[in-house]
Each structure stands twice: as C-alpha cells, then as structure tokens.
Amino acid sequence: MKVFGSVADLEKASGEKITDIHKHIVDKITFPCEKCGGEMKRVPDVLDTWFDSGSMPYAHMHYPFENKEKFENNFPAEFIAEGVDQTRCWFYYLHIIGTAIRDSHAFKNVIVNGIVLAEDGKKMSKRLNNYPDPALMFDKFGGDAILFYLTSSPVMAADNLNFSEEGVKEALRKNVMILWNVYKFYELFKDTATHTPLHSEGGAFNSVLDQWIMARLNELVGDVTKSMDSYDLPRATRPITEFIDDLSTWYLRRSRDRFKSDDENDKKAALFTTHCVLAQLAKVMAPFMPFVAESLWQKVTGNDFSDTEKSVHLEKWPAQLSIRNDQLAILDNMAVVRKVVELGLAKRDEAGIKVRQPLNKFSIFNFQFSINEYLDLIKDEMNVKNIEIIKGEGDMYVELDTEITEELKLEGVKRELVRFINNMRKDADMSIGDRALVGFETGSDLIKRTIELFGLEIMKDTLTEKIEEGTGAIEFKKEVKVDGEVVVLGVVKI
C-alpha cells in the first residue's frame, strides 16, 4: 500500500503526465512496486466524500506543507457553525480526522442552525415562489431587524423556522423603532442642562430610577456575556429586547418630567444616566443589530462619524460589575412596584377609567415596603393623589377609590387638553425650543373652567406663552372632544 500526497509524487512514480485526477483517469495509471516489482494500481474504493470536508482545517492552510506554526496555534477551532443536517457528516468527520491526525477534537464549540422554511412550513423553492424577496425585505425592514429576528429565533437552536414577515416587523418595532425613539427624546434635551454632565461620584444615580436602570444595564451585560460565552445566541439576544422595553416604557416614561425639570441637578442626572445607558447598550447590541448600534453609538458619543477610526465595533466589550446587595434590592423592589402598578391599572380597566383621569386614593394591602421614592412612582404611574398602605399577611392586592369629584374631573380634562396640544405641536413640527400661542373655541363651561383654573399648568406642560379664546387668525387648528365636550384648538409658533 502506498499513499500519495500530491500529483507530483504520482507523476514521479508512474512516469506519466497527469492533468486530470478524476477516478476514471487515475484508475488506469499503474507503476512497479518498489519492494516486489509487481504492478501497483489504485484501490478503486472511494472514501465518503465528506472526508474531503472533514479535511478542511488542514487543506485550507496546506498543512503540514505550509503554515505549520499558524495551524498548530489555531487548532482546534474555537467554534464552527453549520446546519443541523451536518451532524453526522461534517461535524463527525472533523472529529474523526482530528483524532486520527492530531489525537484531538477538531473544534471546541458548535453553533447549529435549523432550516428556514416558508411561512406555511414548506421548503422554500424558486418553483413555488413561496418566500419574500430578500432585497425587498432589506429595503422594507432593514438588515438589523432581519438579523435580530433570525438570531433570536429557534432556528439558531437547531430547530426549523417558518419564516414570517410579521416576525421581522415585530423585531423592527420592539427593538430598532423603540430604541431610536428613546434616543430622539434624549436628543431633544441633551443640550438643555446648564452645566457639564455629572460623574457618578459627583451626584448622578441618586434617583432610584437611575440606580434601577444602571442595575438593569449591569444585569443585561452579565446575561448577554454569559450566553455569548456559551455560544447560545437566542438567549444572548432576547434580554436586549426586554431591556429596551424597560428603558422606554418604565425608565424614560417615568423620567420624562425630569428632562423638563427646573431642578438642574435632577435634569443633569437623568441626561447623564441616559447617556451612559445608550452608549453601553450600543456595545451590547452591536453583534446583533450592527447598523443601528453604530448609529446610536456615533450619535451618543458625539463622534457622529467624524473620525473614521472610531466605531462601536472597535470598542471593548462592556465588563459586568459585581451586583451589590443594594442593587439586588433595587431590582427586587422595582419589580414589586411594577407588579403593584399592573394590579392597579387592571382595576382602572375594570372601572373603565382612563389613566389620565386623576383619582383620590389607591390602597395596597399586604405591602412590605414604604420607601417614599417608590411610593411616588406608584402615585405618578397610577395618577392618584394618595396611597394607603395596609400591612398584613397573605398575597398582595389593591383597591381603587373610583369616585371622581368635580376637582378631579377638571384635572382630568386638563391632562387631555395638554395631550391634544402637545400632539398638535408635534404635527406642526415644533421643537422643544419653540414657544407657542394656543387659541381655543368652545361652548363648554367644563373646558372653560378647566382652562381658567389650570391655565398656568397647561402653558408650562405645553411650552405655551399664552392661551387665549378665539382661533380666527390661527391656521393650524383642530376640533377635538374632551370628556365628550367639543373644543377647537389652534396652535401657532411665536
């Protein structure tokens, strides 16, 4: 038996010029045996062709003839990635050959994907034309939404996936769109603080909201890092969606008034915290949503693509800090607060009372803590004047005082007017730096009393210099209903 390592070796032994090494050609080549003088010819049996694929680690470096040191420094591979159908083919042969040649496994980790099928579960094919045009999908949703949808799906855990355009749309909405709305809100206020940003040792993170979102960020870094280290991509991506939701629907929404506050320190703390979170979040999401992560990082850091040598993809991966007991307490307490709010909002739904309508009292039974800042969050989120804590044993439950007095009703009307005016400001492309004049026309005594009683608050909440009756000279106006009462509102920049 003789094994040839190259065509040149075979040419030398046979004395023939070989230009084709297909089986039907080399089967005819013979040469004398060096030991017995008999005729030698090729063994006609063919190795499984997957043997060729299993030889990839050596062949692509022409090992051992070249790159010996480079190969040995990089073998076995840190990870490989292929479809689940390769389990008994490529994966198997890599290990078989690695064991035979190097007495070692061929790779340390493997990412195995399932098969992407059409939405109806059939195999995608040109004949059936049962798949969306990839180019149109990229144009419609962008690469980030498609990448995140696939990376967070069961297809990355060796299961099959029925590809859904709705799934891509959801990935776009829950991640890219919500996150960019958070940034755009931050961008409105980032230059409004009168002093330089605070440092953590100089007063930032004093608010329980700031402490909570920073603890959540630290938790996110830990969760994603752990899953990335174990090459579990779905578990690495899914916490990012949860964090973006927390950032938008809890931290930012509960901090909106802080961004507009006359308290410069509180405003700076909210801005500084949001800046830190967005900059670090961009790094965490960079492997999964590379384009929006780059845009976000460039904007937040102020580089804004001015230095082409700077990129989020060149940044170090964020390090998780040890989570202190006080941070764990904040995470646990905030989870309880949000549960209380969830129960309270369910009570509002049962009573058919909108959140914008203030109520007098909210009672919480079997509640275990009474830190004022947490109670203030509940009070603001539930839009109630007073919170009553009743300590006791058993499961926590809540009750809501649903009696709406005349004063509470007027305050609810005020909130509705503020909402309509701010929406009209937005529709008129007015920025935070623009001041407005608001005109109104109504036959409703309820609305007139509301404006008379809460006019100054409405002006403050809508960045309005003046509210006056009449809309004749105002071009941009709209008829709306507030608590069943008709009012025409007009908004103009002054």
N, C-alpha and C positions, 0 to 999 in steps of 0.2 A: 504494500500500500504506500502510495506517495501522494502527498498533498501539496499542490502548487499555490504559491502566494501571489503570483502575478502572471500576466500574459507573457511577459518576457521570459520567465522561468520555463513556461510550457514551450515557447518557441525554441529555446536553447536545447531542451531535451528532445524535441521532436524533429528539429531541423526545418520546420515549416513556418512560413509567414502567416500569422493569424490576424485576420481583420474582423472576424465575427465570432463571438463566443456563445452564440445560441446553441442549445442542446444538439440539434440535428447536424451542426457543423463539428463541434468538438468531439461528438461520439465517434467520428470517423478517424480521428487522429490517434496514431499509435507510435510507440517508441520502445527500444530494447530496455529490459530490466538490467540495472547496473550490477545486481547480485547474481542472478541466474542466467541472464542472457535471453530469457524468454520475452515474448511480446506483451507489452502493457497497454491497456486501453482504459478509457473512462468507465467507471462504475455507472450504469445507466440510471440507477435510482436517483430521485431528486428530493432534496430536503424540502420540508414545508417552507413555502415562500415567506412565511412570517419570520423565518430565521434571518432573512435579509433585514427586516425591520428591527429585529432584536439586536442586530449588529450596528445599529445607528450610532451609539455613543462612540464607538471605535472608528467606524468608517468615515464619519464626517470630520474627524481630526486626522485621518490617515495613520492612526495608531496601529502598531508601535513604530512605524517607519518614520513618523514625524510627530512633533508636538508632545513628546513623551511626558515631559515635566508638567506641561499645561493640563494634559489629560488627567494625570495622576492627582493633581491638586484639585480637580473638579469632579472627581468620581468617588462615590456615587452621586448622582444628581440630587439637588435639594428637593425638586419636585418635577413631576411631569403632569400633563393634562391631556386627556383624550376621552372619547365616548365610552359608554358602558359596554359596548359591543367589543371593545378591545381587551376585556378582562382575560379571556383565555387565548388571546393572540399576542398582541404587542406586549402587554404587561407581563405575561407569562414568559415569553421568550427573552425579554430583557433580563429577568432574574435568572433564567436557566443559563444563558450565555455568561452573565456576570459572575455566577457561581463557578462556572467551568473555567473561565479565563482569569478572574480576579479573586475567586473564593469570597465573593461579597455580593450582597444585594445590589441592584442597579440603581435604585432610587429610594429616597427617604420618605417622600410623601407623594400622594397622587390625588389630583382633582378629577373626578369622574363626572361627566355630564350625561344626562339622558338625551332623548331625541326630541327635537322641536317639531311638533305636529301641527297640522291645520286646526282651526278652531273647532271643527267637527270631529277631531280625533283621527282623521285620515292622514296618511303620509302626504307631505307636500309634494306636488309634482307640476311640471310645466303642462302636462296633458290636461290635468284637472283645473289648472289655474286657480288653485284654492289657497292662495296666500296673497297678502298685501304686497304691493310693490315696495321693496326696501327703500328706494330713492324717495318715493313719496312719503314714506313713514318718517325718514330723516328730516325731510322738509317740513312736515306737519308737526312732529313732536320733538325733534332734535335728538342728537346722539345720546345725551345724558339720560333721558327718560327711557330710551330703549335699552341701554346698557344696564341701568339700575333695575329695570323690570326683569331682565333676564338673570342678572346676578343674584337678585333676591328671591328668585323663583325656585321651585323644587327641581328644575332641570339641572341646577348646579349640585344637587344631591343624588344624582344618578336616576332620578325619576323622569318620566316623559312629561312634556308640557304642551298643552293645547294653546298655541299662541293666540292671544286676544288683543285686539287693538284697544279695547276698553281698559285692559290691564296696563298698557303703555300710557294711556291717557291718565289713569289714576296715579301712576308713578310720576308723571309730569306735574299733576295738580298737587299731590301731597308732599312733593319734595321741592322741585325746581320753582314752581309758582309761589308756594307759601314762603319759601326761604327768600326769594327775591323781593316779595312784598315786605318782609321783615327788614331787609336791607334798605329798601326805598324809604321806609318810615324812619329808620336810623339816619339816612342821608338827609332827610328834611331838617333834622335837629342837630346834626353833628357839629356844626359851626356856631351854634347859638349860645354855648356856655361862654362866660366872660373870662374864664381863667383856663390855664393849661390843665390837661387831664390829670386826675388824681392817680397816685400809686396806691397799691393795696395797703402799704403801711402808713399811708397818709390820709386814710379816711374812706376809701372805697370799700364796697362789700359790707357796709354797716346795715343796710336794709336786709331783712330776712329774704326778700325776693332775690336780691343779688347773691346772697350766700347760697340760696337754694339752686339757682341756675348754674352757679360755678361748681357746686357739688354734683349736679346732674351732668355737667360737662366732664368732670373728672370721672364720673361713673361711666359715661359714654366712651371715653378714651380707653378705660380698662376693659369694657365689654368688647369693643371692636378689636383691640390689640389681642386679647385672648383668643378670639375667634380667628383672626388673621394668622396668629402663630400656629393654630391647629388646621389651617387651610380650609376653614369652614366659611365659605363666602356668604351663603344665605344668612347665617347667624351674625356675620360681621356687618351686613348691610341693614338689616331690619331695625336695629336700635337707632340708626340715623333718622329714619322716618319718625319714630316715636319722639326723638329729641327735638326735631324740627317742629313737631306738633306742640310739644311742651313750651318751646321757645316762643312760638307765635300765640297760641291760644291761652297760655297762662302767664308767662313772664311778661311778654310785651303788652298784652292786653291789660294786665293788672298794673303795668308801669306807664301807661300812656300819659296819665296826668303828670307823672314825674318829669317827663320830657318837656312838658309845657310849664313846669312849676316856676314860681318866683323864687323858690329856695334854690339858690345856685349850687350849693353843695349836693343836694339831692339830685338835681338835674345832671351835674357832672358825674355823680356816682352811677346813675342809670346809663349815661352815654359811655362811660369808661367800661362798665361791665358788658354792655352790648358789643362794644368794640373788641374786647378780649374774647368773648364767646364766638363772634363771627370769624375772627382771624384763626382761632384754633379749630373751629368746626370746618373751615375750608380745607385744612390739612387732613382732617379725619375722613372727609368725604372725597378727597382728591382721587383715590384709586377707583371710585365707583361712579362719580359724576365729574369727570376731569375738566370739562369746559366751564360749567357754572362755578366750580370750585376755584378755577383760575381767575375768572372774572371777579368773583367775590373777594378773593384774597388781594388782587391788584387794587380794587376799589378801597377796601378797608385799610390796607397798609399805606395807601397814598402813593404807591409806586405808579399805579394806573398805566402800566405798560411802558413807562418812560425808560426804564433800564431793562434791556432785553436779557440781561444776565440773571435777572431775578424772577423767580417763578415759584408758585406753591409746590410744584413738583420737584423743586430742588431744595425744599425745606426739610428739616429733620422731622421725623415722626414725633408727635407730642408724647411726652412722658406722663404716665399716670402717677399722681401723688398718692401717698398713703391716705386713705379716707379716715379722718379722725372721728372720734365718737360724737363730737358735736355736729359734724357734717351728717353722720348717720341719723342723728336725732332730727335734724332739719328735714332730711329726706322723708323720714317716717312721719313727722308732724305735718308736713305739707301734703302727704298722701291722705292723712286723716282730714285735713282741711278740705281737700278736693272731694273727698267722699261726702262730707257734710254738705258741701255746695251741690253735689249731684243729687242728694236726697231732697234738699230744699228746692231745687229747680223742678224736680219731679212734682213736688207739692204745688208749685206755681202752675205747672201744666194741668194738673188735676182741677185746679180752681179756674183755669182759663185766664190767668192774669199775666200780662207781659212783664218781662224783667225791667223794662223802662218805667214801669209804674211803681213808685216807692210804696213800701208798706211799713207799718209801725213796729211790729215785733216778730222775731224769729226765735223759737225756743228749741234748744238742743238738749236732749235727755241722754244721760249716761255718758257725758263728755268728759274727757280725762285731763285736758289742759286748758289754761286760761291766759296764755301769753297775749298781751294786748295787740301786738302786731298781727298775729294770726287771726284774732277776732276781727280786726279792722278789715282784713282781706275778705273774710266771710261776709261782713256787713256790706262792703262795697260790691262784692260779686252778687249777693242776694238782693241788693238795693233795699235795705231795711234800716230803720232808724235805731233800733235797739236789739241787742241779743241777750237772751235769757239762758243761763246755764243751769241745768238741773242735774246734779251729780247723783249717781246711783249705780246699781249693778245691772247686768244684762246687756243686750245689744243696743247700740246707739240708734236713736230715732229722732225725728224732728217734727215740729208743728209750726204752722204759719198763721199769723193773725191776718186774715184776708179782708178785714174791714177797711174800706177806703174812705177816709174823711175828705171834706172839701179841700183842705190844705194839701193833702196827699195827691188828690186828683189834679189840682193846679200844677203841682210839681211834676207829675207825670206828663202833663201837656207841655210843660217847659222842655222836658227831655226830648219829646217828639219834635218840637219846633227846632231845637238845636240840631237834631239828626237831619231834618229836611234841609235846613240852611247850610250845614256842612256838606251835604251831598250836592247841593246846588253850587257851592264854592268849587267843589271838585269838578263838576260838569263844566264850569266856566273857566277851568284851567288856572285857578287862582292858587298861588303858592302860600307858604306859611308867612312869608314876608309881606304879603298883600293884605291891606285893610279894606273892609267892605262897608257899604251902606246897605241896610236892609229895609225894604218897604213892605207893608202888608195892607191887605184889604179884606175885611171880614165883617159879617153881621153878627158874629158870635160873641156874646158877652163873656163866655168862658175864656176864649182866646184873648180878648181884650184885657180881662182881669189878670190873666197869666202874664202877659207882656208888661202890664203896669207893675205887678208885684215882683217879677223876676227879670225885668229888662236888663239890669246890670249884669246878672249872671249869664244871660243869653249872649250879651255882647262879648263878655270875656271868653265864653266857650266857643264862639264862632269868629273870633278876631274881627269884631264889628265895631266901628267907631260911632255909629248912630243907627237907631231904629226909629222909623217914623211911619205914620199912617199914610197910605197912598202909594201907588206904584206907577202912576201915569208916565213919568219920564224914564222909567227903567225898562230897558229892552228885554233883559233876561229874567223872566218870571214864570211861575208855575202854580197851578191850582192843586192843592193837596187837601186831604182830610185828616184831621187830628181829633181823635176820640169822637168821630162822627160829625165833627164840625168843619165846615168848608172855610179855607183861608187861601188867599192868593199871596204868594211870597215873591218878592223881587230882590235880586242881589246884583250889586254893581261895585266894581273896584274903585276906590277913591285915592 
